[in-house]
Amino acid sequence: TVLRNGEVKVYSSVIRIGKPKAKIDNYSSGGMSVGINEDGTLKEYAYFFNGDRITSHPSGVKFKGYQLPYYNESVELVKKAHFLVPHFKMVSWDIAVREDGVPILVEANLSDGQIDLHQLCNGPLFGDDTEMILDEVLLK
C-alpha cells in the first residue's frame, strides 16, 4: 500500500505458495508467487525465484481466474492498518486468513517490501504513478 494525501492505495497483491510439503512459503526457498487481480482472482502465471513460470499448481489447480476467498476483506484490513503507521509512505503487508475467514495481519514490511517480486508478478508496478512514487515515496 502507498499512503499519499490521506488516502491509501493498493498497487500490487501477490500470493506466495510454498513448494509441496514445505512449512514456509518463501519465494527464495523454492516457493512460487502469483499476481492477484483487483477482483481477487489470480493471474495466469506463478513465478519462481529464478524467473521460471508455470500455469498451474503441482496439485493441478490452474491459477488463472482462481478466486481467492476473503480478498476484499484483506484489502480493507491493510488499508485501515496503513493509517496506524502513517510516517511510512509505502508498506508491504503479509496477511493470513483464519479458518473462519477473518484476515489477520502477520507483519508489515517497511523497507523495500520485495518490490522485485511484485514487479515480476504484476509489473509495471506503479504504472503512471512511477515518477511520483520515486520522488515522493521512495525519495530516489
Secondary structure as GFF3:
##gff-version 3
##sequence-region A 1 140
A	DSSP	beta_strand	2	4	.	.	.	ID=ss1
A	DSSP	beta_strand	7	9	.	.	.	ID=ss2
A	DSSP	beta_strand	14	17	.	.	.	ID=ss3
A	DSSP	three_ten_helix	27	29	.	.	.	ID=ss4
A	DSSP	beta_strand	32	36	.	.	.	ID=ss5
A	DSSP	beta_strand	42	48	.	.	.	ID=ss6
A	DSSP	beta_strand	53	54	.	.	.	ID=ss7
A	DSSP	alpha_helix	71	82	.	.	.	ID=ss8
A	DSSP	beta_strand	92	97	.	.	.	ID=ss9
A	DSSP	beta_strand	103	109	.	.	.	ID=ss10
A	DSSP	alpha_helix	115	122	.	.	.	ID=ss11
A	DSSP	three_ten_helix	127	129	.	.	.	ID=ss12
A	DSSP	alpha_helix	130	132	.	.	.	ID=ss13
A	DSSP	pi_helix	133	137	.	.	.	ID=ss14
###
